[in-house]
Amino acid sequence: MESFSGESFSLSNSNYFVLLFVRPIAAVLFSLSVLFLGWFLAWKLVLVHVPLVQEIFRLREKPIKPKPADRRKLTRFYNRINAQLVYAR
């Protein structure tokens, strides 16, 4: 068995390049890919089915309710009262 305790260990230029640039970039890309894969799986399996998320991202159209024909009851009521007050003077 050889031991490197007494020998000096030197790195070449390509080893410095790999150590300082390639490995950190690979680590960041790996972390981002794991995060993206986790988010994608959570989106497809869970988040799409949550009503709040559907409303925020407009994944489901809200049903449009037709307005009722007699929706101006209060307006007609107050107009009638004002008309009576004007004629009563």
Protein Blocks (a to p, Z undefined) as FASTA:
>chain_A
ZZfklpccdddfklmmmmmmmmmmmmmmmmmmmmmmmmmmmmmmmmmmpmklmmmnopac
cddddddfklmlmmmmmmmmmmmmmmmZZ
